[in-house]
Amino acid sequence: MKNNIKVYGHAAPGARMTKTAAVLLASILSIPTFIVLTLLDLLVL
């Protein structure tokens, strides 16, 4: 079970990913993948 975090006696909501964080995470993951796949393509051909 999840334990509610209390701040000044009130239950605090959980953290949610924003659109900016989602775009940043997708960019961080996709750019190295693109580079690796491009290098593999160049080595194979």
PyMOL Python script that loads the backbone (N, CA, C, O; Angstrom):
from pymol import cmd

cmd.read_pdbstr("""\
ATOM      1  N   MET A   1       0.828  -1.187   0.000  1.00  0.00           N
ATOM      2  CA  MET A   1       0.000   0.000   0.000  1.00  0.00           C
ATOM      3  C   MET A   1       0.868   1.246   0.000  1.00  0.00           C
ATOM      4  O   MET A   1       1.977   1.252   0.536  1.00  0.00           O
ATOM      5  N   LYS A   2       0.345   2.293  -0.609  1.00  0.00           N
ATOM      6  CA  LYS A   2       1.068   3.552  -0.616  1.00  0.00           C
ATOM      7  C   LYS A   2       0.794   4.306   0.675  1.00  0.00           C
ATOM      8  O   LYS A   2      -0.337   4.358   1.159  1.00  0.00           O
ATOM      9  N   ASN A   3       1.837   4.879   1.210  1.00  0.00           N
ATOM     10  CA  ASN A   3       1.672   5.734   2.370  1.00  0.00           C
ATOM     11  C   ASN A   3       1.542   7.173   1.897  1.00  0.00           C
ATOM     12  O   ASN A   3       2.351   7.642   1.096  1.00  0.00           O
ATOM     13  N   ASN A   4       0.525   7.874   2.389  1.00  0.00           N
ATOM     14  CA  ASN A   4       0.362   9.272   2.033  1.00  0.00           C
ATOM     15  C   ASN A   4       1.410  10.102   2.759  1.00  0.00           C
ATOM     16  O   ASN A   4       1.648   9.921   3.953  1.00  0.00           O
ATOM     17  N   ILE A   5       2.023  11.002   2.031  1.00  0.00           N
ATOM     18  CA  ILE A   5       2.995  11.905   2.627  1.00  0.00           C
ATOM     19  C   ILE A   5       2.232  13.097   3.177  1.00  0.00           C
ATOM     20  O   ILE A   5       1.402  13.684   2.483  1.00  0.00           O
ATOM     21  N   LYS A   6       2.508  13.447   4.405  1.00  0.00           N
ATOM     22  CA  LYS A   6       1.810  14.565   5.020  1.00  0.00           C
ATOM     23  C   LYS A   6       2.747  15.755   5.132  1.00  0.00           C
ATOM     24  O   LYS A   6       3.876  15.639   5.607  1.00  0.00           O
ATOM     25  N   VAL A   7       2.250  16.909   4.681  1.00  0.00           N
ATOM     26  CA  VAL A   7       2.984  18.159   4.771  1.00  0.00           C
ATOM     27  C   VAL A   7       2.115  19.131   5.556  1.00  0.00           C
ATOM     28  O   VAL A   7       1.010  19.471   5.132  1.00  0.00           O
ATOM     29  N   TYR A   8       2.610  19.565   6.678  1.00  0.00           N
ATOM     30  CA  TYR A   8       1.860  20.472   7.559  1.00  0.00           C
ATOM     31  C   TYR A   8       0.464  19.927   7.867  1.00  0.00           C
ATOM     32  O   TYR A   8      -0.503  20.684   7.947  1.00  0.00           O
ATOM     33  N   GLY A   9       0.373  18.612   8.038  1.00  0.00           N
ATOM     34  CA  GLY A   9      -0.886  17.997   8.410  1.00  0.00           C
ATOM     35  C   GLY A   9      -1.828  17.702   7.258  1.00  0.00           C
ATOM     36  O   GLY A   9      -2.902  17.141   7.473  1.00  0.00           O
ATOM     37  N   HIS A  10      -1.451  18.067   6.038  1.00  0.00           N
ATOM     38  CA  HIS A  10      -2.288  17.812   4.874  1.00  0.00           C
ATOM     39  C   HIS A  10      -1.627  16.757   3.995  1.00  0.00           C
ATOM     40  O   HIS A  10      -0.402  16.713   3.880  1.00  0.00           O
ATOM     41  N   ALA A  11      -2.444  15.909   3.377  1.00  0.00           N
ATOM     42  CA  ALA A  11      -1.910  14.882   2.483  1.00  0.00           C
ATOM     43  C   ALA A  11      -1.420  15.543   1.200  1.00  0.00           C
ATOM     44  O   ALA A  11      -2.156  16.298   0.565  1.00  0.00           O
ATOM     45  N   ALA A  12      -0.174  15.257   0.821  1.00  0.00           N
ATOM     46  CA  ALA A  12       0.421  15.833  -0.382  1.00  0.00           C
ATOM     47  C   ALA A  12       0.189  14.891  -1.558  1.00  0.00           C
ATOM     48  O   ALA A  12       0.325  13.676  -1.408  1.00  0.00           O
ATOM     49  N   PRO A  13      -0.160  15.432  -2.732  1.00  0.00           N
ATOM     50  CA  PRO A  13      -0.341  14.562  -3.904  1.00  0.00           C
ATOM     51  C   PRO A  13       1.001  14.049  -4.421  1.00  0.00           C
ATOM     52  O   PRO A  13       2.044  14.652  -4.169  1.00  0.00           O
ATOM     53  N   GLY A  14       0.965  12.949  -5.134  1.00  0.00           N
ATOM     54  CA  GLY A  14       2.183  12.385  -5.709  1.00  0.00           C
ATOM     55  C   GLY A  14       2.696  13.233  -6.857  1.00  0.00           C
ATOM     56  O   GLY A  14       1.949  14.012  -7.450  1.00  0.00           O
ATOM     57  N   ALA A  15       3.959  13.080  -7.163  1.00  0.00           N
ATOM     58  CA  ALA A  15       4.563  13.830  -8.261  1.00  0.00           C
ATOM     59  C   ALA A  15       4.044  13.305  -9.589  1.00  0.00           C
ATOM     60  O   ALA A  15       3.859  12.101  -9.764  1.00  0.00           O
ATOM     61  N   ARG A  16       3.810  14.226 -10.531  1.00  0.00           N
ATOM     62  CA  ARG A  16       3.347  13.849 -11.869  1.00  0.00           C
ATOM     63  C   ARG A  16       4.328  14.388 -12.897  1.00  0.00           C
ATOM     64  O   ARG A  16       4.920  15.452 -12.719  1.00  0.00           O
ATOM     65  N   MET A  17       4.489  13.628 -13.979  1.00  0.00           N
ATOM     66  CA  MET A  17       5.400  14.052 -15.038  1.00  0.00           C
ATOM     67  C   MET A  17       4.711  15.122 -15.887  1.00  0.00           C
ATOM     68  O   MET A  17       3.576  14.943 -16.329  1.00  0.00           O
ATOM     69  N   THR A  18       5.408  16.227 -16.106  1.00  0.00           N
ATOM     70  CA  THR A  18       4.866  17.293 -16.937  1.00  0.00           C
ATOM     71  C   THR A  18       5.184  17.008 -18.399  1.00  0.00           C
ATOM     72  O   THR A  18       5.977  16.118 -18.708  1.00  0.00           O
ATOM     73  N   LYS A  19       4.564  17.766 -19.293  1.00  0.00           N
ATOM     74  CA  LYS A  19       4.823  17.585 -20.720  1.00  0.00           C
ATOM     75  C   LYS A  19       6.273  17.918 -21.046  1.00  0.00           C
ATOM     76  O   LYS A  19       6.889  17.267 -21.891  1.00  0.00           O
ATOM     77  N   THR A  20       6.816  18.925 -20.381  1.00  0.00           N
ATOM     78  CA  THR A  20       8.212  19.301 -20.619  1.00  0.00           C
ATOM     79  C   THR A  20       9.150  18.174 -20.202  1.00  0.00           C
ATOM     80  O   THR A  20      10.111  17.872 -20.909  1.00  0.00           O
ATOM     81  N   ALA A  21       8.879  17.557 -19.066  1.00  0.00           N
ATOM     82  CA  ALA A  21       9.707  16.448 -18.612  1.00  0.00           C
ATOM     83  C   ALA A  21       9.599  15.261 -19.553  1.00  0.00           C
ATOM     84  O   ALA A  21      10.590  14.573 -19.797  1.00  0.00           O
ATOM     85  N   ALA A  22       8.417  15.015 -20.080  1.00  0.00           N
ATOM     86  CA  ALA A  22       8.226  13.902 -21.015  1.00  0.00           C
ATOM     87  C   ALA A  22       8.999  14.139 -22.307  1.00  0.00           C
ATOM     88  O   ALA A  22       9.618  13.216 -22.837  1.00  0.00           O
ATOM     89  N   VAL A  23       8.968  15.372 -22.819  1.00  0.00           N
ATOM     90  CA  VAL A  23       9.710  15.697 -24.044  1.00  0.00           C
ATOM     91  C   VAL A  23      11.205  15.594 -23.798  1.00  0.00           C
ATOM     92  O   VAL A  23      11.936  15.068 -24.637  1.00  0.00           O
ATOM     93  N   LEU A  24      11.665  16.087 -22.665  1.00  0.00           N
ATOM     94  CA  LEU A  24      13.086  16.020 -22.329  1.00  0.00           C
ATOM     95  C   LEU A  24      13.552  14.577 -22.200  1.00  0.00           C
ATOM     96  O   LEU A  24      14.620  14.224 -22.701  1.00  0.00           O
ATOM     97  N   LEU A  25      12.771  13.750 -21.540  1.00  0.00           N
ATOM     98  CA  LEU A  25      13.130  12.340 -21.386  1.00  0.00           C
ATOM     99  C   LEU A  25      13.143  11.626 -22.736  1.00  0.00           C
ATOM    100  O   LEU A  25      14.036  10.820 -22.999  1.00  0.00           O
ATOM    101  N   ALA A  26      12.175  11.910 -23.583  1.00  0.00           N
ATOM    102  CA  ALA A  26      12.141  11.287 -24.911  1.00  0.00           C
ATOM    103  C   ALA A  26      13.345  11.715 -25.740  1.00  0.00           C
ATOM    104  O   ALA A  26      13.917  10.900 -26.464  1.00  0.00           O
ATOM    105  N   SER A  27      13.737  12.980 -25.643  1.00  0.00           N
ATOM    106  CA  SER A  27      14.908  13.465 -26.390  1.00  0.00           C
ATOM    107  C   SER A  27      16.194  12.814 -25.883  1.00  0.00           C
ATOM    108  O   SER A  27      17.051  12.410 -26.669  1.00  0.00           O
ATOM    109  N   ILE A  28      16.312  12.721 -24.570  1.00  0.00           N
ATOM    110  CA  ILE A  28      17.515  12.113 -23.986  1.00  0.00           C
ATOM    111  C   ILE A  28      17.659  10.657 -24.421  1.00  0.00           C
ATOM    112  O   ILE A  28      18.773  10.176 -24.630  1.00  0.00           O
ATOM    113  N   LEU A  29      16.543   9.962 -24.558  1.00  0.00           N
ATOM    114  CA  LEU A  29      16.601   8.560 -24.963  1.00  0.00           C
ATOM    115  C   LEU A  29      16.736   8.384 -26.474  1.00  0.00           C
ATOM    116  O   LEU A  29      17.383   7.438 -26.924  1.00  0.00           O
ATOM    117  N   SER A  30      16.145   9.269 -27.257  1.00  0.00           N
ATOM    118  CA  SER A  30      16.121   9.052 -28.699  1.00  0.00           C
ATOM    119  C   SER A  30      17.400   9.482 -29.407  1.00  0.00           C
ATOM    120  O   SER A  30      17.788   8.858 -30.395  1.00  0.00           O
ATOM    121  N   ILE A  31      18.060  10.524 -28.932  1.00  0.00           N
ATOM    122  CA  ILE A  31      19.261  11.008 -29.620  1.00  0.00           C
ATOM    123  C   ILE A  31      20.393   9.982 -29.590  1.00  0.00           C
ATOM    124  O   ILE A  31      20.955   9.701 -30.648  1.00  0.00           O
ATOM    125  N   PRO A  32      20.761   9.404 -28.443  1.00  0.00           N
ATOM    126  CA  PRO A  32      21.812   8.368 -28.471  1.00  0.00           C
ATOM    127  C   PRO A  32      21.402   7.134 -29.278  1.00  0.00           C
ATOM    128  O   PRO A  32      22.242   6.511 -29.927  1.00  0.00           O
ATOM    129  N   THR A  33      20.120   6.782 -29.239  1.00  0.00           N
ATOM    130  CA  THR A  33      19.641   5.644 -30.025  1.00  0.00           C
ATOM    131  C   THR A  33      19.808   5.919 -31.510  1.00  0.00           C
ATOM    132  O   THR A  33      20.234   5.038 -32.256  1.00  0.00           O
ATOM    133  N   PHE A  34      19.480   7.127 -31.951  1.00  0.00           N
ATOM    134  CA  PHE A  34      19.650   7.509 -33.352  1.00  0.00           C
ATOM    135  C   PHE A  34      21.121   7.430 -33.763  1.00  0.00           C
ATOM    136  O   PHE A  34      21.439   6.943 -34.847  1.00  0.00           O
ATOM    137  N   ILE A  35      22.009   7.906 -32.904  1.00  0.00           N
ATOM    138  CA  ILE A  35      23.447   7.895 -33.224  1.00  0.00           C
ATOM    139  C   ILE A  35      23.958   6.459 -33.336  1.00  0.00           C
ATOM    140  O   ILE A  35      24.691   6.134 -34.270  1.00  0.00           O
ATOM    141  N   VAL A  36      23.583   5.616 -32.407  1.00  0.00           N
ATOM    142  CA  VAL A  36      24.034   4.224 -32.423  1.00  0.00           C
ATOM    143  C   VAL A  36      23.509   3.494 -33.663  1.00  0.00           C
ATOM    144  O   VAL A  36      24.257   2.769 -34.320  1.00  0.00           O
ATOM    145  N   LEU A  37      22.233   3.683 -33.979  1.00  0.00           N
ATOM    146  CA  LEU A  37      21.680   3.012 -35.152  1.00  0.00           C
ATOM    147  C   LEU A  37      22.284   3.530 -36.451  1.00  0.00           C
ATOM    148  O   LEU A  37      22.465   2.766 -37.399  1.00  0.00           O
ATOM    149  N   THR A  38      22.594   4.813 -36.501  1.00  0.00           N
ATOM    150  CA  THR A  38      23.242   5.374 -37.697  1.00  0.00           C
ATOM    151  C   THR A  38      24.638   4.803 -37.858  1.00  0.00           C
ATOM    152  O   THR A  38      25.035   4.454 -38.970  1.00  0.00           O
ATOM    153  N   LEU A  39      25.392   4.702 -36.770  1.00  0.00           N
ATOM    154  CA  LEU A  39      26.741   4.124 -36.854  1.00  0.00           C
ATOM    155  C   LEU A  39      26.690   2.660 -37.264  1.00  0.00           C
ATOM    156  O   LEU A  39      27.516   2.208 -38.057  1.00  0.00           O
ATOM    157  N   LEU A  40      25.731   1.921 -36.734  1.00  0.00           N
ATOM    158  CA  LEU A  40      25.581   0.517 -37.140  1.00  0.00           C
ATOM    159  C   LEU A  40      25.224   0.404 -38.609  1.00  0.00           C
ATOM    160  O   LEU A  40      25.723  -0.485 -39.300  1.00  0.00           O
ATOM    161  N   ASP A  41      24.377   1.281 -39.092  1.00  0.00           N
ATOM    162  CA  ASP A  41      23.999   1.276 -40.502  1.00  0.00           C
ATOM    163  C   ASP A  41      25.223   1.570 -41.392  1.00  0.00           C
ATOM    164  O   ASP A  41      25.410   0.931 -42.427  1.00  0.00           O
ATOM    165  N   LEU A  42      26.033   2.521 -40.987  1.00  0.00           N
ATOM    166  CA  LEU A  42      27.217   2.859 -41.769  1.00  0.00           C
ATOM    167  C   LEU A  42      28.248   1.723 -41.770  1.00  0.00           C
ATOM    168  O   LEU A  42      28.932   1.506 -42.770  1.00  0.00           O
ATOM    169  N   LEU A  43      28.356   1.010 -40.662  1.00  0.00           N
ATOM    170  CA  LEU A  43      29.303  -0.097 -40.590  1.00  0.00           C
ATOM    171  C   LEU A  43      28.853  -1.293 -41.399  1.00  0.00           C
ATOM    172  O   LEU A  43      29.684  -2.003 -41.965  1.00  0.00           O
ATOM    173  N   VAL A  44      27.568  -1.528 -41.464  1.00  0.00           N
ATOM    174  CA  VAL A  44      27.043  -2.695 -42.170  1.00  0.00           C
ATOM    175  C   VAL A  44      27.069  -2.478 -43.671  1.00  0.00           C
ATOM    176  O   VAL A  44      27.357  -3.405 -44.428  1.00  0.00           O
ATOM    177  N   LEU A  45      26.773  -1.274 -44.106  1.00  0.00           N
ATOM    178  CA  LEU A  45      26.714  -1.027 -45.554  1.00  0.00           C
ATOM    179  C   LEU A  45      28.040  -0.720 -46.134  1.00  0.00           C
ATOM    180  O   LEU A  45      28.149  -0.491 -47.338  1.00  0.00           O
TER     181      LEU A  45
END
""", "prot")
cmd.dss("prot")
cmd.show_as("cartoon", "prot")
cmd.util.cbc("prot")
cmd.orient("prot")
